Amino acid sequence: MNFPQSRTAIAIFVKTPGLSPIKTRLARSIGQLAAESAYGLCIGAIKETLINVSADSYFAVAEQEGLSDPLWQGLECIHTGPGCLGQRQHHIYQQLLERYQQVILIGSDSPQLTAQGLQQAIEALKTEQFVVGPAVDGGYYLFAGRRQLSQEFWTNLSYSCPETCTNLLVALPVKAALLKPLTDLDTVNDLPLLQYQLRELGTAINPQQQALISWLEDRLTGAKVH
């Protein structure tokens, strides 16, 4: 990796289609190809957003062999390492915090996240040690910090449950600043709320987010027809 150009690093956690299961819960409802299409659109929307943020951004890729996949063009890639989600988050957070003053971790499930929202997290870290973006389903779509955390902090959390974000906030050594809640795309029931939150962006929407709105409109209209 090159010498950091910014005091802030942002890592978006991704899985490579064909190497890892992608959007499995969504795929059970709309099919694997459609789920992978939605996933690609989400990645494109988030990458477009990251371009407009004052930070060094990375794809945190789950698979070593996926680092060279064409889908990850445009940002530098780093491997999450093996293990559970907690171990992977710890690895990326610690690795980047050794080189940057502050680190932001985001997933690929909240494409309505804006550059303004990320800048808000960056600004909050000037006075707070941690910032968290709660997800509507009880998880979190963003974690930001400027203080080291043990691996046990990450691995002791129960993920993909309604108490994940609450438990994370309780486990932190100090109180975190909170961003506004956003939905994340896990199941077919999340599609209408994601569409609504994207439309709420108004003129701040980027072209890739607009492409995702079009996909959602086609998908939701088709669902009503059938």
MOKA-V609534 format. One record per residue. N is the residue number from 0. RES is the residue in three letters. PSI is psi in radians with two decimals (* if undefined). NEAR is the number of other C-alpha atoms within 10 Angstrom. Layout:
# MOKA-V609534
n->[N:N]
res->[RES:RES]
psi->[PSI:PSI]
near->[NEAR:NEAR]
This chain:
# MOKA-V609534
n->[0:1:2:3:4:5:6:7:8:9:10:11:12:13:14:15:16:17:18:19:20:21:22:23:24:25:26:27:28:29:30:31:32:33:34:35:36:37:38:39:40:41:42:43:44:45:46:47:48:49:50:51:52:53:54:55:56:57:58:59:60:61:62:63:64:65:66:67:68:69:70:71:72:73:74:75:76:77:78:79:80:81:82:83:84:85:86:87:88:89:90:91:92:93:94:95:96:97:98:99:100:101:102:103:104:105:106:107:108:109:110:111:112:113:114:115:116:117:118:119:120:121:122:123:124:125:126:127:128:129:130:131:132:133:134:135:136:137:138:139:140:141:142:143:144:145:146:147:148:149:150:151:152:153:154:155:156:157:158:159:160:161:162:163:164:165:166:167:168:169:170:171:172:173:174:175:176:177:178:179:180:181:182:183:184:185:186:187:188:189:190:191:192:193:194:195:196:197:198:199:200:201:202:203:204:205:206:207:208:209:210:211:212:213:214:215:216:217:218:219:220:221:222:223:224:225]
res->[MET:ASN:PHE:PRO:GLN:SER:ARG:THR:ALA:ILE:ALA:ILE:PHE:VAL:LYS:THR:PRO:GLY:LEU:SER:PRO:ILE:LYS:THR:ARG:LEU:ALA:ARG:SER:ILE:GLY:GLN:LEU:ALA:ALA:GLU:SER:ALA:TYR:GLY:LEU:CYS:ILE:GLY:ALA:ILE:LYS:GLU:THR:LEU:ILE:ASN:VAL:SER:ALA:ASP:SER:TYR:PHE:ALA:VAL:ALA:GLU:GLN:GLU:GLY:LEU:SER:ASP:PRO:LEU:TRP:GLN:GLY:LEU:GLU:CYS:ILE:HIS:THR:GLY:PRO:GLY:CYS:LEU:GLY:GLN:ARG:GLN:HIS:HIS:ILE:TYR:GLN:GLN:LEU:LEU:GLU:ARG:TYR:GLN:GLN:VAL:ILE:LEU:ILE:GLY:SER:ASP:SER:PRO:GLN:LEU:THR:ALA:GLN:GLY:LEU:GLN:GLN:ALA:ILE:GLU:ALA:LEU:LYS:THR:GLU:GLN:PHE:VAL:VAL:GLY:PRO:ALA:VAL:ASP:GLY:GLY:TYR:TYR:LEU:PHE:ALA:GLY:ARG:ARG:GLN:LEU:SER:GLN:GLU:PHE:TRP:THR:ASN:LEU:SER:TYR:SER:CYS:PRO:GLU:THR:CYS:THR:ASN:LEU:LEU:VAL:ALA:LEU:PRO:VAL:LYS:ALA:ALA:LEU:LEU:LYS:PRO:LEU:THR:ASP:LEU:ASP:THR:VAL:ASN:ASP:LEU:PRO:LEU:LEU:GLN:TYR:GLN:LEU:ARG:GLU:LEU:GLY:THR:ALA:ILE:ASN:PRO:GLN:GLN:GLN:ALA:LEU:ILE:SER:TRP:LEU:GLU:ASP:ARG:LEU:THR:GLY:ALA:LYS:VAL:HIS]
psi->[2.61:2.89:2.35:2.40:-0.09:2.84:-0.19:2.36:2.42:2.25:2.17:2.13:2.21:2.73:2.57:2.11:2.39:-0.35:-0.48:2.68:2.38:2.21:0.96:-0.70:-0.68:-0.69:-0.54:-0.42:-0.65:-0.03:2.66:-0.73:-0.76:-0.68:-0.71:-0.58:-0.79:-0.71:-0.79:-0.68:-0.67:-0.77:-0.79:-0.70:-0.76:-0.71:-0.71:-0.66:-0.74:-0.51:-0.49:0.33:2.47:1.37:2.86:2.11:2.54:2.58:2.14:1.72:2.33:-0.51:2.32:-0.75:-0.15:-0.08:-0.50:0.17:2.41:-0.40:-0.45:0.35:2.58:-0.43:2.67:2.51:2.46:2.60:2.38:-0.29:2.99:3.09:-3.01:3.05:-0.71:-0.76:-0.68:-0.71:-0.75:-0.78:-0.83:-0.77:-0.83:-0.75:-0.79:-0.58:-0.32:-0.30:-0.29:2.77:-0.50:2.65:2.42:2.22:2.29:2.76:-3.05:0.21:-0.06:1.29:-0.15:-0.05:2.31:2.87:-0.62:-0.68:-0.71:-0.70:-0.58:-0.72:-0.74:-0.77:-0.69:-0.54:-0.15:-0.47:-0.36:2.65:-0.44:2.60:2.40:2.41:1.85:2.49:2.66:-0.55:0.07:-0.12:-2.69:2.48:-0.19:2.42:2.24:2.50:2.88:0.38:2.41:2.57:2.57:2.79:-0.59:-0.58:-0.79:-0.73:-0.33:-0.19:2.53:2.09:2.84:0.74:2.81:-0.29:0.11:-0.90:-0.72:-0.80:-0.64:-0.79:-0.66:-0.64:-0.35:2.55:-0.38:2.87:2.42:2.62:2.57:2.42:3.02:2.55:2.52:2.69:2.70:2.64:1.74:-0.70:2.99:-0.46:-0.29:-0.25:-0.84:-0.71:-0.65:-0.75:-0.77:-0.79:-0.56:-0.75:-0.54:-0.34:-0.40:-2.27:-0.20:-0.08:2.50:2.88:-0.63:-0.62:-0.66:-0.67:-0.65:-0.69:-0.78:-0.74:-0.76:-0.71:-0.78:-0.76:-0.80:-0.63:-0.74:-0.63:-0.64:-0.66:-0.72:*]
near->[6:5:7:13:11:14:15:24:24:25:26:22:23:23:19:20:15:9:12:12:12:18:21:14:15:22:19:12:13:14:13:17:11:16:22:20:13:20:23:15:21:22:25:21:25:24:22:19:23:22:14:13:18:17:21:19:23:22:25:27:24:22:18:14:11:20:20:12:12:9:13:20:12:13:16:15:20:19:20:24:18:12:12:10:18:17:19:22:23:21:19:20:26:18:14:20:20:11:15:18:15:25:29:26:21:23:18:23:24:24:28:26:26:23:20:13:16:24:15:13:24:24:12:19:21:11:9:17:19:25:24:23:24:23:21:17:19:18:24:24:24:23:24:27:24:19:14:13:14:9:15:11:15:20:17:13:17:16:18:13:11:14:14:18:25:13:16:20:18:11:14:13:12:11:13:21:17:16:19:10:16:23:23:24:22:18:16:15:11:15:19:14:15:22:20:12:17:22:16:12:15:9:7:13:18:18:13:19:27:17:15:24:20:13:17:17:15:11:16:16:11:10:10:7:7:6]
